């Protein structure tokens, strides 16, 4: 999405992320009906805190949002990426500086 790759069902620590973008430090979780109970909500909160401590941001959607309102899901992710880009400008010499490359010759 917007030039950033997302991997599906990737292990992170003791968890499996539904979708992961390493470049954006972003995990997207899609929660089904099993996430509605109090016990599961408490487990999800612990999981989210653990993943945030590892440096990830988490965006959660429920199944119905993905099925019934995919455009809002897309806009939410794109908004995150736009804000991320504002705080992470590209490096001027991606892949190494011209000077460093010339000195190897």
N, C-alpha and C positions, 0 to 999 in steps of 0.2 A: 504494500500500500504506500503510495506516494514515494516509491523508490526504496522503501525499507522492507527487507524480507522478514517474514514471520514463519516460525517453525511450529508444527503441530505436535501436541503430546510429547513435550520435552521434559526430562527429569531436571529438577532444580532442588538441590538439597535432598530432603526426604519426601518431596512432592513431585507431582506431574502437572506441569502447566498446560492448560488447554492450548494456548497460543503464546509464543514467546518471540519477542524481538530483542536480540542481544544488543543491537545498535542503539535502540531506544531505552534499554533497561525497562522494558514494558512487558507485563504479563496480562493477557486478556483471558478472563474466566467466563465460561458460559454455564450458568447454573440451571439444573433441572428441578423438578418438583421435590427431589430428595433433599434439597437445600432449604426447605421451608421450615423444618422443625427446629425447636429451640436448641437441641443438642447439636445438630449439624451447623446451625448458625454460630454457636460458640466455637466449634472446631474450625469453621471458616475464618473466624476472627483471629484465632491463634495462627492459622496458616498464613493469613494476610500479614500479620505482624512479623512472623518469621521471614517471609519473603521480602518485606520492606527493610528488615534489618540486613538482608543480603544486598540491598541497593536497588531493588526493583519497585516500580510503581505498578499498581494493579487497577485494572478497569474491569468491573463485573457487569455482566448482562444476564438476564434470565432468558430461558428458552423462548418465551412469548415475544420478548423484544426482538430477538434475532429472526423469528419466524414472521411476526406481524409488522415490524417496523425497522427493517434492515437499513433504511436510509438514515434513520436517527443513529443507529449503531455506527454506520460509516462516518457520519458527521462528528460523532463523539470521538472516534479514533483520529480522524483528520484534525480536529481541534487540538487534541493532545499533541500530535506531531508538529503542528504549527507552533504551539507554545514551546515545545521542546527545542525546535530549531532556533527560536529567538534566544534561548539560553545556552545554545551550543553552536556558536558560529563555526563554519568550516575553518580548518587550519590552512594557512596560506600556502604551505608546501606539502600537501598531502602526498605521502609516499616518500618523503625525504626532500631535503632542500636541493636546489640546483647546485649550490656550492659543494655540498657533500657528494653529490653524484660526480661532479667534475674532478674532485680530488682523488677519486678512485681510478681515474684514467691514467 
